[in-house]
């Protein structure tokens, strides 16, 4: 029962983590090679900052659930 719950939590957290990372991937990739946005050092504000913080929190939760899944 606990194993199933941990697996489900890990899948959900993994999907949230992927979504959070993909939402932050603005202005990266090949666009930078051809003159994309050049602001490398800039501060995060508003929703962008909250998304960044939420992604870190989800990553920590994912690591914790994965560790608990291995130890259980």
mmCIF file as Biopython writes it, N, C-alpha, C and O atoms, coordinates in Angstrom:
data_model
#
loop_
_atom_site.group_PDB
_atom_site.id
_atom_site.type_symbol
_atom_site.label_atom_id
_atom_site.label_alt_id
_atom_site.label_comp_id
_atom_site.label_asym_id
_atom_site.label_entity_id
_atom_site.label_seq_id
_atom_site.pdbx_PDB_ins_code
_atom_site.Cartn_x
_atom_site.Cartn_y
_atom_site.Cartn_z
_atom_site.occupancy
_atom_site.B_iso_or_equiv
_atom_site.auth_seq_id
_atom_site.auth_asym_id
_atom_site.pdbx_PDB_model_num
ATOM 1   N N  . UNK A ? 1  ? 0.826  -1.192 0.000   1.0 0.0 1  A 1 
ATOM 2   C CA . UNK A ? 1  ? 0.000  0.000  0.000   1.0 0.0 1  A 1 
ATOM 3   C C  . UNK A ? 1  ? 0.873  1.259  0.000   1.0 0.0 1  A 1 
ATOM 4   O O  . UNK A ? 1  ? 0.662  2.166  -0.805  1.0 0.0 1  A 1 
ATOM 5   N N  . UNK A ? 2  ? 1.859  1.307  0.914   1.0 0.0 2  A 1 
ATOM 6   C CA . UNK A ? 2  ? 2.747  2.467  0.992   1.0 0.0 2  A 1 
ATOM 7   C C  . UNK A ? 2  ? 3.589  2.584  -0.272  1.0 0.0 2  A 1 
ATOM 8   O O  . UNK A ? 2  ? 3.853  3.688  -0.750  1.0 0.0 2  A 1 
ATOM 9   N N  . UNK A ? 3  ? 4.006  1.450  -0.808  1.0 0.0 3  A 1 
ATOM 10  C CA . UNK A ? 3  ? 4.809  1.449  -2.030  1.0 0.0 3  A 1 
ATOM 11  C C  . UNK A ? 3  ? 4.023  2.050  -3.202  1.0 0.0 3  A 1 
ATOM 12  O O  . UNK A ? 3  ? 4.569  2.820  -3.991  1.0 0.0 3  A 1 
ATOM 13  N N  . UNK A ? 4  ? 2.756  1.695  -3.307  1.0 0.0 4  A 1 
ATOM 14  C CA . UNK A ? 4  ? 1.901  2.240  -4.369  1.0 0.0 4  A 1 
ATOM 15  C C  . UNK A ? 4  ? 1.700  3.735  -4.204  1.0 0.0 4  A 1 
ATOM 16  O O  . UNK A ? 4  ? 1.712  4.478  -5.186  1.0 0.0 4  A 1 
ATOM 17  N N  . UNK A ? 5  ? 1.515  4.178  -2.970  1.0 0.0 5  A 1 
ATOM 18  C CA . UNK A ? 5  ? 1.329  5.601  -2.689  1.0 0.0 5  A 1 
ATOM 19  C C  . UNK A ? 5  ? 2.592  6.398  -3.024  1.0 0.0 5  A 1 
ATOM 20  O O  . UNK A ? 5  ? 2.510  7.481  -3.603  1.0 0.0 5  A 1 
ATOM 21  N N  . UNK A ? 6  ? 3.752  5.864  -2.659  1.0 0.0 6  A 1 
ATOM 22  C CA . UNK A ? 6  ? 5.006  6.550  -2.965  1.0 0.0 6  A 1 
ATOM 23  C C  . UNK A ? 6  ? 5.270  6.599  -4.472  1.0 0.0 6  A 1 
ATOM 24  O O  . UNK A ? 6  ? 5.759  7.604  -4.989  1.0 0.0 6  A 1 
ATOM 25  N N  . UNK A ? 7  ? 4.946  5.511  -5.171  1.0 0.0 7  A 1 
ATOM 26  C CA . UNK A ? 7  ? 5.112  5.512  -6.631  1.0 0.0 7  A 1 
ATOM 27  C C  . UNK A ? 7  ? 4.203  6.540  -7.290  1.0 0.0 7  A 1 
ATOM 28  O O  . UNK A ? 7  ? 4.631  7.253  -8.199  1.0 0.0 7  A 1 
ATOM 29  N N  . UNK A ? 8  ? 2.956  6.624  -6.842  1.0 0.0 8  A 1 
ATOM 30  C CA . UNK A ? 8  ? 2.026  7.604  -7.409  1.0 0.0 8  A 1 
ATOM 31  C C  . UNK A ? 8  ? 2.489  9.028  -7.117  1.0 0.0 8  A 1 
ATOM 32  O O  . UNK A ? 8  ? 2.416  9.895  -7.987  1.0 0.0 8  A 1 
ATOM 33  N N  . UNK A ? 9  ? 2.969  9.272  -5.891  1.0 0.0 9  A 1 
ATOM 34  C CA . UNK A ? 9  ? 3.468  10.600 -5.535  1.0 0.0 9  A 1 
ATOM 35  C C  . UNK A ? 9  ? 4.687  10.963 -6.369  1.0 0.0 9  A 1 
ATOM 36  O O  . UNK A ? 9  ? 4.845  12.114 -6.776  1.0 0.0 9  A 1 
ATOM 37  N N  . UNK A ? 10 ? 5.543  9.991  -6.623  1.0 0.0 10 A 1 
ATOM 38  C CA . UNK A ? 10 ? 6.738  10.248 -7.422  1.0 0.0 10 A 1 
ATOM 39  C C  . UNK A ? 10 ? 6.375  10.570 -8.868  1.0 0.0 10 A 1 
ATOM 40  O O  . UNK A ? 10 ? 6.995  11.441 -9.477  1.0 0.0 10 A 1 
ATOM 41  N N  . UNK A ? 11 ? 5.397  9.891  -9.417  1.0 0.0 11 A 1 
ATOM 42  C CA . UNK A ? 11 ? 4.957  10.175 -10.790 1.0 0.0 11 A 1 
ATOM 43  C C  . UNK A ? 11 ? 4.353  11.572 -10.885 1.0 0.0 11 A 1 
ATOM 44  O O  . UNK A ? 11 ? 4.651  12.313 -11.822 1.0 0.0 11 A 1 
ATOM 45  N N  . UNK A ? 12 ? 3.509  11.937 -9.923  1.0 0.0 12 A 1 
ATOM 46  C CA . UNK A ? 12 ? 2.870  13.258 -9.932  1.0 0.0 12 A 1 
ATOM 47  C C  . UNK A ? 12 ? 3.917  14.356 -9.760  1.0 0.0 12 A 1 
ATOM 48  O O  . UNK A ? 12 ? 3.900  15.350 -10.487 1.0 0.0 12 A 1 
ATOM 49  N N  . UNK A ? 13 ? 4.825  14.182 -8.803  1.0 0.0 13 A 1 
ATOM 50  C CA . UNK A ? 13 ? 5.873  15.182 -8.594  1.0 0.0 13 A 1 
ATOM 51  C C  . UNK A ? 13 ? 6.803  15.280 -9.804  1.0 0.0 13 A 1 
ATOM 52  O O  . UNK A ? 13 ? 7.270  16.368 -10.140 1.0 0.0 13 A 1 
ATOM 53  N N  . UNK A ? 14 ? 7.069  14.160 -10.451 1.0 0.0 14 A 1 
ATOM 54  C CA . UNK A ? 14 ? 7.896  14.185 -11.661 1.0 0.0 14 A 1 
ATOM 55  C C  . UNK A ? 14 ? 7.243  14.975 -12.778 1.0 0.0 14 A 1 
ATOM 56  O O  . UNK A ? 14 ? 7.907  15.748 -13.469 1.0 0.0 14 A 1 
ATOM 57  N N  . UNK A ? 15 ? 5.940  14.785 -12.956 1.0 0.0 15 A 1 
ATOM 58  C CA . UNK A ? 15 ? 5.225  15.533 -13.989 1.0 0.0 15 A 1 
ATOM 59  C C  . UNK A ? 15 ? 5.202  17.028 -13.661 1.0 0.0 15 A 1 
ATOM 60  O O  . UNK A ? 15 ? 5.368  17.862 -14.551 1.0 0.0 15 A 1 
ATOM 61  N N  . UNK A ? 16 ? 4.997  17.369 -12.381 1.0 0.0 16 A 1 
ATOM 62  C CA . UNK A ? 16 ? 5.019  18.778 -11.980 1.0 0.0 16 A 1 
ATOM 63  C C  . UNK A ? 16 ? 6.402  19.390 -12.178 1.0 0.0 16 A 1 
ATOM 64  O O  . UNK A ? 16 ? 6.524  20.544 -12.588 1.0 0.0 16 A 1 
ATOM 65  N N  . UNK A ? 17 ? 7.433  18.620 -11.889 1.0 0.0 17 A 1 
ATOM 66  C CA . UNK A ? 17 ? 8.801  19.104 -12.057 1.0 0.0 17 A 1 
ATOM 67  C C  . UNK A ? 17 ? 9.126  19.348 -13.528 1.0 0.0 17 A 1 
ATOM 68  O O  . UNK A ? 17 ? 9.735  20.360 -13.874 1.0 0.0 17 A 1 
ATOM 69  N N  . UNK A ? 18 ? 8.726  18.434 -14.377 1.0 0.0 18 A 1 
ATOM 70  C CA . UNK A ? 18 ? 8.944  18.615 -15.820 1.0 0.0 18 A 1 
ATOM 71  C C  . UNK A ? 18 ? 8.198  19.845 -16.319 1.0 0.0 18 A 1 
ATOM 72  O O  . UNK A ? 18 ? 8.750  20.644 -17.076 1.0 0.0 18 A 1 
ATOM 73  N N  . UNK A ? 19 ? 6.948  19.999 -15.898 1.0 0.0 19 A 1 
ATOM 74  C CA . UNK A ? 19 ? 6.164  21.168 -16.311 1.0 0.0 19 A 1 
ATOM 75  C C  . UNK A ? 19 ? 6.779  22.469 -15.832 1.0 0.0 19 A 1 
ATOM 76  O O  . UNK A ? 19 ? 6.828  23.444 -16.582 1.0 0.0 19 A 1 
ATOM 77  N N  . UNK A ? 20 ? 7.250  22.497 -14.587 1.0 0.0 20 A 1 
ATOM 78  C CA . UNK A ? 20 ? 7.870  23.713 -14.064 1.0 0.0 20 A 1 
ATOM 79  C C  . UNK A ? 20 ? 9.145  24.071 -14.791 1.0 0.0 20 A 1 
ATOM 80  O O  . UNK A ? 20 ? 9.407  25.245 -15.048 1.0 0.0 20 A 1 
ATOM 81  N N  . UNK A ? 21 ? 9.940  23.070 -15.125 1.0 0.0 21 A 1 
ATOM 82  C CA . UNK A ? 21 ? 11.182 23.334 -15.856 1.0 0.0 21 A 1 
ATOM 83  C C  . UNK A ? 21 ? 10.885 23.812 -17.272 1.0 0.0 21 A 1 
ATOM 84  O O  . UNK A ? 21 ? 11.533 24.735 -17.766 1.0 0.0 21 A 1 
ATOM 85  N N  . UNK A ? 22 ? 9.915  23.193 -17.920 1.0 0.0 22 A 1 
ATOM 86  C CA . UNK A ? 22 ? 9.583  23.603 -19.289 1.0 0.0 22 A 1 
ATOM 87  C C  . UNK A ? 22 ? 8.995  25.006 -19.337 1.0 0.0 22 A 1 
ATOM 88  O O  . UNK A ? 22 ? 9.218  25.731 -20.306 1.0 0.0 22 A 1 
ATOM 89  N N  . UNK A ? 23 ? 8.252  25.401 -18.316 1.0 0.0 23 A 1 
ATOM 90  C CA . UNK A ? 23 ? 7.708  26.758 -18.289 1.0 0.0 23 A 1 
ATOM 91  C C  . UNK A ? 23 ? 8.807  27.807 -18.102 1.0 0.0 23 A 1 
ATOM 92  O O  . UNK A ? 23 ? 8.629  28.962 -18.489 1.0 0.0 23 A 1 
ATOM 93  N N  . UNK A ? 24 ? 9.924  27.420 -17.522 1.0 0.0 24 A 1 
ATOM 94  C CA . UNK A ? 24 ? 11.027 28.356 -17.327 1.0 0.0 24 A 1 
ATOM 95  C C  . UNK A ? 24 ? 11.967 28.417 -18.519 1.0 0.0 24 A 1 
ATOM 96  O O  . UNK A ? 24 ? 12.816 29.307 -18.569 1.0 0.0 24 A 1 
ATOM 97  N N  . UNK A ? 25 ? 11.852 27.527 -19.461 1.0 0.0 25 A 1 
ATOM 98  C CA . UNK A ? 25 ? 12.795 27.420 -20.572 1.0 0.0 25 A 1 
ATOM 99  C C  . UNK A ? 25 ? 12.516 28.453 -21.658 1.0 0.0 25 A 1 
ATOM 100 O O  . UNK A ? 25 ? 12.530 28.122 -22.844 1.0 0.0 25 A 1 
ATOM 101 N N  . UNK A ? 26 ? 12.270 29.669 -21.274 1.0 0.0 26 A 1 
ATOM 102 C CA . UNK A ? 26 ? 11.978 30.745 -22.216 1.0 0.0 26 A 1 
ATOM 103 C C  . UNK A ? 26 ? 13.279 31.409 -22.655 1.0 0.0 26 A 1 
ATOM 104 O O  . UNK A ? 26 ? 14.115 31.740 -21.815 1.0 0.0 26 A 1 
ATOM 105 N N  . UNK A ? 27 ? 13.459 31.604 -23.944 1.0 0.0 27 A 1 
ATOM 106 C CA . UNK A ? 27 ? 14.627 32.304 -24.451 1.0 0.0 27 A 1 
ATOM 107 C C  . UNK A ? 27 ? 15.911 31.499 -24.420 1.0 0.0 27 A 1 
ATOM 108 O O  . UNK A ? 27 ? 16.996 32.080 -24.402 1.0 0.0 27 A 1 
ATOM 109 N N  . UNK A ? 28 ? 15.819 30.177 -24.413 1.0 0.0 28 A 1 
ATOM 110 C CA . UNK A ? 28 ? 17.023 29.354 -24.397 1.0 0.0 28 A 1 
ATOM 111 C C  . UNK A ? 28 ? 17.084 28.534 -25.673 1.0 0.0 28 A 1 
ATOM 112 O O  . UNK A ? 28 ? 16.190 28.609 -26.516 1.0 0.0 28 A 1 
ATOM 113 N N  . UNK A ? 29 ? 18.125 27.765 -25.803 1.0 0.0 29 A 1 
ATOM 114 C CA . UNK A ? 29 ? 18.249 26.882 -26.959 1.0 0.0 29 A 1 
ATOM 115 C C  . UNK A ? 29 ? 18.918 27.578 -28.122 1.0 0.0 29 A 1 
ATOM 116 O O  . UNK A ? 29 ? 19.815 28.398 -27.923 1.0 0.0 29 A 1 
ATOM 117 N N  . UNK A ? 30 ? 18.497 27.264 -29.333 1.0 0.0 30 A 1 
ATOM 118 C CA . UNK A ? 30 ? 19.126 27.812 -30.530 1.0 0.0 30 A 1 
ATOM 119 C C  . UNK A ? 30 ? 18.856 29.293 -30.713 1.0 0.0 30 A 1 
ATOM 120 O O  . UNK A ? 30 ? 19.599 29.968 -31.426 1.0 0.0 30 A 1 
ATOM 121 N N  . UNK A ? 31 ? 17.826 29.809 -30.094 1.0 0.0 31 A 1 
ATOM 122 C CA . UNK A ? 31 ? 17.531 31.234 -30.212 1.0 0.0 31 A 1 
ATOM 123 C C  . UNK A ? 31 ? 18.667 32.095 -29.687 1.0 0.0 31 A 1 
ATOM 124 O O  . UNK A ? 31 ? 18.904 33.183 -30.212 1.0 0.0 31 A 1 
ATOM 125 N N  . UNK A ? 32 ? 19.374 31.635 -28.664 1.0 0.0 32 A 1 
ATOM 126 C CA . UNK A ? 32 ? 20.496 32.392 -28.124 1.0 0.0 32 A 1 
ATOM 127 C C  . UNK A ? 32 ? 21.670 32.429 -29.106 1.0 0.0 32 A 1 
ATOM 128 O O  . UNK A ? 32 ? 22.428 33.398 -29.125 1.0 0.0 32 A 1 
ATOM 129 N N  . UNK A ? 33 ? 21.821 31.397 -29.907 1.0 0.0 33 A 1 
ATOM 130 C CA . UNK A ? 33 ? 22.926 31.349 -30.858 1.0 0.0 33 A 1 
ATOM 131 C C  . UNK A ? 33 ? 22.726 32.343 -31.998 1.0 0.0 33 A 1 
ATOM 132 O O  . UNK A ? 33 ? 23.698 32.787 -32.609 1.0 0.0 33 A 1 
ATOM 133 N N  . UNK A ? 34 ? 21.496 32.690 -32.284 1.0 0.0 34 A 1 
ATOM 134 C CA . UNK A ? 34 ? 21.202 33.586 -33.406 1.0 0.0 34 A 1 
ATOM 135 C C  . UNK A ? 34 ? 20.701 34.939 -32.930 1.0 0.0 34 A 1 
ATOM 136 O O  . UNK A ? 34 ? 19.861 35.552 -33.588 1.0 0.0 34 A 1 
ATOM 137 N N  . UNK A ? 35 ? 21.198 35.409 -31.810 1.0 0.0 35 A 1 
ATOM 138 C CA . UNK A ? 35 ? 20.863 36.753 -31.356 1.0 0.0 35 A 1 
ATOM 139 C C  . UNK A ? 35 ? 19.613 36.812 -30.522 1.0 0.0 35 A 1 
ATOM 140 O O  . UNK A ? 35 ? 18.855 37.776 -30.626 1.0 0.0 35 A 1 
ATOM 141 N N  . UNK A ? 36 ? 19.370 35.817 -29.700 1.0 0.0 36 A 1 
ATOM 142 C CA . UNK A ? 36 ? 18.209 35.838 -28.821 1.0 0.0 36 A 1 
ATOM 143 C C  . UNK A ? 36 ? 18.380 36.845 -27.707 1.0 0.0 36 A 1 
ATOM 144 O O  . UNK A ? 36 ? 19.251 37.712 -27.776 1.0 0.0 36 A 1 
ATOM 145 N N  . UNK A ? 37 ? 17.579 36.741 -26.709 1.0 0.0 37 A 1 
ATOM 146 C CA . UNK A ? 37 ? 17.611 37.673 -25.598 1.0 0.0 37 A 1 
ATOM 147 C C  . UNK A ? 37 ? 18.964 37.583 -24.906 1.0 0.0 37 A 1 
ATOM 148 O O  . UNK A ? 37 ? 19.373 36.500 -24.486 1.0 0.0 37 A 1 
ATOM 149 N N  . UNK A ? 38 ? 19.660 38.706 -24.784 1.0 0.0 38 A 1 
ATOM 150 C CA . UNK A ? 38 ? 21.010 38.713 -24.259 1.0 0.0 38 A 1 
ATOM 151 C C  . UNK A ? 38 ? 21.117 39.015 -22.781 1.0 0.0 38 A 1 
ATOM 152 O O  . UNK A ? 38 ? 22.230 39.108 -22.264 1.0 0.0 38 A 1 
ATOM 153 N N  . UNK A ? 39 ? 20.023 39.170 -22.089 1.0 0.0 39 A 1 
ATOM 154 C CA . UNK A ? 39 ? 20.061 39.480 -20.663 1.0 0.0 39 A 1 
ATOM 155 C C  . UNK A ? 39 ? 20.345 38.219 -19.864 1.0 0.0 39 A 1 
ATOM 156 O O  . UNK A ? 39 ? 19.427 37.512 -19.449 1.0 0.0 39 A 1 
ATOM 157 N N  . UNK A ? 40 ? 21.627 37.944 -19.654 1.0 0.0 40 A 1 
ATOM 158 C CA . UNK A ? 40 ? 21.999 36.732 -18.938 1.0 0.0 40 A 1 
ATOM 159 C C  . UNK A ? 40 ? 21.767 36.930 -17.444 1.0 0.0 40 A 1 
ATOM 160 O O  . UNK A ? 40 ? 21.220 36.054 -16.775 1.0 0.0 40 A 1 
ATOM 161 N N  . UNK A ? 41 ? 22.182 38.078 -16.924 1.0 0.0 41 A 1 
ATOM 162 C CA . UNK A ? 41 ? 22.046 38.358 -15.509 1.0 0.0 41 A 1 
ATOM 163 C C  . UNK A ? 41 ? 20.898 39.353 -15.301 1.0 0.0 41 A 1 
ATOM 164 O O  . UNK A ? 41 ? 21.046 40.555 -15.521 1.0 0.0 41 A 1 
ATOM 165 N N  . UNK A ? 42 ? 19.781 38.830 -14.883 1.0 0.0 42 A 1 
ATOM 166 C CA . UNK A ? 42 ? 18.644 39.702 -14.594 1.0 0.0 42 A 1 
ATOM 167 C C  . UNK A ? 42 ? 17.874 39.100 -13.429 1.0 0.0 42 A 1 
ATOM 168 O O  . UNK A ? 42 ? 17.953 37.899 -13.169 1.0 0.0 42 A 1 
ATOM 169 N N  . UNK A ? 43 ? 17.139 39.937 -12.743 1.0 0.0 43 A 1 
ATOM 170 C CA . UNK A ? 43 ? 16.417 39.454 -11.571 1.0 0.0 43 A 1 
ATOM 171 C C  . UNK A ? 43 ? 15.070 38.890 -11.982 1.0 0.0 43 A 1 
ATOM 172 O O  . UNK A ? 43 ? 14.434 39.364 -12.923 1.0 0.0 43 A 1 
ATOM 173 N N  . UNK A ? 44 ? 14.657 37.880 -11.263 1.0 0.0 44 A 1 
ATOM 174 C CA . UNK A ? 44 ? 13.344 37.283 -11.490 1.0 0.0 44 A 1 
ATOM 175 C C  . UNK A ? 44 ? 12.326 38.087 -10.682 1.0 0.0 44 A 1 
ATOM 176 O O  . UNK A ? 44 ? 12.589 38.465 -9.540  1.0 0.0 44 A 1 
ATOM 177 N N  . UNK A ? 45 ? 11.187 38.340 -11.269 1.0 0.0 45 A 1 
ATOM 178 C CA . UNK A ? 45 ? 10.159 39.114 -10.574 1.0 0.0 45 A 1 
ATOM 179 C C  . UNK A ? 45 ? 8.802  38.469 -10.767 1.0 0.0 45 A 1 
ATOM 180 O O  . UNK A ? 45 ? 8.550  37.819 -11.782 1.0 0.0 45 A 1 
ATOM 181 N N  . UNK A ? 46 ? 7.941  38.649 -9.802  1.0 0.0 46 A 1 
ATOM 182 C CA . UNK A ? 46 ? 6.548  38.235 -9.903  1.0 0.0 46 A 1 
ATOM 183 C C  . UNK A ? 46 ? 6.363  36.738 -10.070 1.0 0.0 46 A 1 
ATOM 184 O O  . UNK A ? 46 ? 6.888  35.932 -9.301  1.0 0.0 46 A 1 
ATOM 185 N N  . UNK A ? 47 ? 5.603  36.392 -11.095 1.0 0.0 47 A 1 
ATOM 186 C CA . UNK A ? 47 ? 5.250  34.994 -11.354 1.0 0.0 47 A 1 
ATOM 187 C C  . UNK A ? 47 ? 6.491  34.167 -11.670 1.0 0.0 47 A 1 
ATOM 188 O O  . UNK A ? 47 ? 6.583  33.004 -11.278 1.0 0.0 47 A 1 
ATOM 189 N N  . UNK A ? 48 ? 7.430  34.760 -12.368 1.0 0.0 48 A 1 
ATOM 190 C CA . UNK A ? 48 ? 8.650  34.039 -12.732 1.0 0.0 48 A 1 
ATOM 191 C C  . UNK A ? 48 ? 9.425  33.619 -11.477 1.0 0.0 48 A 1 
ATOM 192 O O  . UNK A ? 48 ? 9.960  32.512 -11.416 1.0 0.0 48 A 1 
ATOM 193 N N  . UNK A ? 49 ? 9.482  34.495 -10.495 1.0 0.0 49 A 1 
ATOM 194 C CA . UNK A ? 49 ? 10.186 34.179 -9.249  1.0 0.0 49 A 1 
ATOM 195 C C  . UNK A ? 49 ? 9.450  33.091 -8.474  1.0 0.0 49 A 1 
ATOM 196 O O  . UNK A ? 49 ? 10.079 32.180 -7.933  1.0 0.0 49 A 1 
ATOM 197 N N  . UNK A ? 50 ? 8.121  33.180 -8.416  1.0 0.0 50 A 1 
ATOM 198 C CA . UNK A ? 50 ? 7.324  32.162 -7.709  1.0 0.0 50 A 1 
ATOM 199 C C  . UNK A ? 50 ? 7.436  30.807 -8.398  1.0 0.0 50 A 1 
ATOM 200 O O  . UNK A ? 50 ? 7.506  29.779 -7.725  1.0 0.0 50 A 1 
ATOM 201 N N  . UNK A ? 51 ? 7.453  30.791 -9.724  1.0 0.0 51 A 1 
ATOM 202 C CA . UNK A ? 51 ? 7.604  29.542 -10.464 1.0 0.0 51 A 1 
ATOM 203 C C  . UNK A ? 51 ? 8.970  28.925 -10.189 1.0 0.0 51 A 1 
ATOM 204 O O  . UNK A ? 51 ? 9.084  27.710 -10.027 1.0 0.0 51 A 1 
ATOM 205 N N  . UNK A ? 52 ? 9.998  29.750 -10.136 1.0 0.0 52 A 1 
ATOM 206 C CA . UNK A ? 52 ? 11.350 29.284 -9.826  1.0 0.0 52 A 1 
ATOM 207 C C  . UNK A ? 52 ? 11.407 28.670 -8.427  1.0 0.0 52 A 1 
ATOM 208 O O  . UNK A ? 52 ? 11.979 27.597 -8.240  1.0 0.0 52 A 1 
ATOM 209 N N  . UNK A ? 53 ? 10.820 29.344 -7.458  1.0 0.0 53 A 1 
ATOM 210 C CA . UNK A ? 53 ? 10.808 28.836 -6.087  1.0 0.0 53 A 1 
ATOM 211 C C  . UNK A ? 53 ? 9.983  27.560 -5.976  1.0 0.0 53 A 1 
ATOM 212 O O  . UNK A ? 53 ? 10.372 26.631 -5.268  1.0 0.0 53 A 1 
ATOM 213 N N  . UNK A ? 54 ? 8.849  27.507 -6.669  1.0 0.0 54 A 1 
ATOM 214 C CA . UNK A ? 54 ? 8.012  26.308 -6.639  1.0 0.0 54 A 1 
ATOM 215 C C  . UNK A ? 54 ? 8.721  25.121 -7.282  1.0 0.0 54 A 1 
ATOM 216 O O  . UNK A ? 54 ? 8.570  23.988 -6.825  1.0 0.0 54 A 1 
ATOM 217 N N  . UNK A ? 55 ? 9.488  25.367 -8.333  1.0 0.0 55 A 1 
ATOM 218 C CA . UNK A ? 55 ? 10.235 24.295 -8.985  1.0 0.0 55 A 1 
ATOM 219 C C  . UNK A ? 55 ? 11.293 23.732 -8.043  1.0 0.0 55 A 1 
ATOM 220 O O  . UNK A ? 55 ? 11.511 22.521 -8.003  1.0 0.0 55 A 1 
ATOM 221 N N  . UNK A ? 56 ? 11.945 24.598 -7.294  1.0 0.0 56 A 1 
ATOM 222 C CA . UNK A ? 56 ? 12.933 24.124 -6.312  1.0 0.0 56 A 1 
ATOM 223 C C  . UNK A ? 56 ? 12.250 23.295 -5.239  1.0 0.0 56 A 1 
ATOM 224 O O  . UNK A ? 56 ? 12.760 22.244 -4.852  1.0 0.0 56 A 1 
ATOM 225 N N  . UNK A ? 57 ? 11.100 23.754 -4.753  1.0 0.0 57 A 1 
ATOM 226 C CA . UNK A ? 57 ? 10.370 23.015 -3.721  1.0 0.0 57 A 1 
ATOM 227 C C  . UNK A ? 57 ? 9.912  21.650 -4.229  1.0 0.0 57 A 1 
ATOM 228 O O  . UNK A ? 57 ? 10.012 20.658 -3.508  1.0 0.0 57 A 1 
ATOM 229 N N  . UNK A ? 58 ? 9.415  21.590 -5.451  1.0 0.0 58 A 1 
ATOM 230 C CA . UNK A ? 58 ? 8.965  20.319 -6.027  1.0 0.0 58 A 1 
ATOM 231 C C  . UNK A ? 58 ? 10.156 19.385 -6.229  1.0 0.0 58 A 1 
ATOM 232 O O  . UNK A ? 58 ? 10.031 18.176 -6.033  1.0 0.0 58 A 1 
ATOM 233 N N  . UNK A ? 59 ? 11.311 19.931 -6.618  1.0 0.0 59 A 1 
ATOM 234 C CA . UNK A ? 59 ? 12.508 19.102 -6.795  1.0 0.0 59 A 1 
ATOM 235 C C  . UNK A ? 59 ? 12.946 18.497 -5.461  1.0 0.0 59 A 1 
ATOM 236 O O  . UNK A ? 59 ? 13.340 17.332 -5.411  1.0 0.0 59 A 1 
ATOM 237 N N  . UNK A ? 60 ? 12.880 19.276 -4.383  1.0 0.0 60 A 1 
ATOM 238 C CA . UNK A ? 60 ? 13.244 18.764 -3.063  1.0 0.0 60 A 1 
ATOM 239 C C  . UNK A ? 60 ? 12.259 17.688 -2.624  1.0 0.0 60 A 1 
ATOM 240 O O  . UNK A ? 60 ? 12.662 16.656 -2.088  1.0 0.0 60 A 1 
ATOM 241 N N  . UNK A ? 61 ? 10.967 17.925 -2.849  1.0 0.0 61 A 1 
ATOM 242 C CA . UNK A ? 61 ? 9.954  16.918 -2.519  1.0 0.0 61 A 1 
ATOM 243 C C  . UNK A ? 61 ? 10.150 15.644 -3.332  1.0 0.0 61 A 1 
ATOM 244 O O  . UNK A ? 61 ? 10.023 14.540 -2.802  1.0 0.0 61 A 1 
ATOM 245 N N  . UNK A ? 62 ? 10.459 15.796 -4.616  1.0 0.0 62 A 1 
ATOM 246 C CA . UNK A ? 62 ? 10.689 14.640 -5.478  1.0 0.0 62 A 1 
ATOM 247 C C  . UNK A ? 62 ? 11.867 13.817 -4.964  1.0 0.0 62 A 1 
ATOM 248 O O  . UNK A ? 62 ? 11.797 12.589 -4.919  1.0 0.0 62 A 1 
ATOM 249 N N  . UNK A ? 63 ? 12.939 14.486 -4.579  1.0 0.0 63 A 1 
ATOM 250 C CA . UNK A ? 63 ? 14.109 13.787 -4.053  1.0 0.0 63 A 1 
ATOM 251 C C  . UNK A ? 63 ? 13.752 13.053 -2.759  1.0 0.0 63 A 1 
ATOM 252 O O  . UNK A ? 63 ? 14.166 11.913 -2.548  1.0 0.0 63 A 1 
ATOM 253 N N  . UNK A ? 64 ? 12.979 13.716 -1.896  1.0 0.0 64 A 1 
ATOM 254 C CA . UNK A ? 64 ? 12.582 13.090 -0.639  1.0 0.0 64 A 1 
ATOM 255 C C  . UNK A ? 64 ? 11.713 11.873 -0.843  1.0 0.0 64 A 1 
ATOM 256 O O  . UNK A ? 64 ? 11.903 10.853 -0.180  1.0 0.0 64 A 1 
ATOM 257 N N  . UNK A ? 65 ? 10.757 11.967 -1.757  1.0 0.0 65 A 1 
ATOM 258 C CA . UNK A ? 65 ? 9.876  10.831 -2.046  1.0 0.0 65 A 1 
ATOM 259 C C  . UNK A ? 65 ? 10.665 9.693  -2.690  1.0 0.0 65 A 1 
ATOM 260 O O  . UNK A ? 65 ? 10.425 8.525  -2.384  1.0 0.0 65 A 1 
ATOM 261 N N  . UNK A ? 66 ? 11.601 10.020 -3.576  1.0 0.0 66 A 1 
ATOM 262 C CA . UNK A ? 66 ? 12.422 8.990  -4.206  1.0 0.0 66 A 1 
ATOM 263 C C  . UNK A ? 66 ? 13.289 8.284  -3.168  1.0 0.0 66 A 1 
ATOM 264 O O  . UNK A ? 66 ? 13.452 7.065  -3.216  1.0 0.0 66 A 1 
ATOM 265 N N  . UNK A ? 67 ? 13.839 9.043  -2.239  1.0 0.0 67 A 1 
ATOM 266 C CA . UNK A ? 67 ? 14.642 8.445  -1.174  1.0 0.0 67 A 1 
ATOM 267 C C  . UNK A ? 67 ? 13.779 7.569  -0.263  1.0 0.0 67 A 1 
ATOM 268 O O  . UNK A ? 67 ? 14.195 6.479  0.132   1.0 0.0 67 A 1 
ATOM 269 N N  . UNK A ? 68 ? 12.590 8.044  0.065   1.0 0.0 68 A 1 
ATOM 270 C CA . UNK A ? 68 ? 11.676 7.249  0.891   1.0 0.0 68 A 1 
ATOM 271 C C  . UNK A ? 68 ? 11.233 5.984  0.155   1.0 0.0 68 A 1 
ATOM 272 O O  . UNK A ? 68 ? 11.043 4.938  0.774   1.0 0.0 68 A 1 
ATOM 273 N N  . UNK A ? 69 ? 11.070 6.081  -1.153  1.0 0.0 69 A 1 
ATOM 274 C CA . UNK A ? 69 ? 10.666 4.930  -1.951  1.0 0.0 69 A 1 
ATOM 275 C C  . UNK A ? 69 ? 11.748 3.860  -1.967  1.0 0.0 69 A 1 
ATOM 276 O O  . UNK A ? 69 ? 11.445 2.666  -1.966  1.0 0.0 69 A 1 
ATOM 277 N N  . UNK A ? 70 ? 13.006 4.283  -1.981  1.0 0.0 70 A 1 
ATOM 278 C CA . UNK A ? 70 ? 14.109 3.322  -1.962  1.0 0.0 70 A 1 
ATOM 279 C C  . UNK A ? 70 ? 14.231 2.664  -0.596  1.0 0.0 70 A 1 
ATOM 280 O O  . UNK A ? 70 ? 14.485 1.464  -0.497  1.0 0.0 70 A 1 
ATOM 281 N N  . UNK A ? 71 ? 14.048 3.458  0.460   1.0 0.0 71 A 1 
ATOM 282 C CA . UNK A ? 71 ? 14.206 2.921  1.807   1.0 0.0 71 A 1 
ATOM 283 C C  . UNK A ? 71 ? 13.010 2.101  2.285   1.0 0.0 71 A 1 
ATOM 284 O O  . UNK A ? 71 ? 13.136 1.295  3.207   1.0 0.0 71 A 1 
ATOM 285 N N  . UNK A ? 72 ? 11.854 2.304  1.662   1.0 0.0 72 A 1 
ATOM 286 C CA . UNK A ? 72 ? 10.642 1.569  2.111   1.0 0.0 72 A 1 
ATOM 287 C C  . UNK A ? 72 ? 10.604 0.168  1.547   1.0 0.0 72 A 1 
ATOM 288 O O  . UNK A ? 72 ? 9.667  -0.582 1.819   1.0 0.0 72 A 1 
#
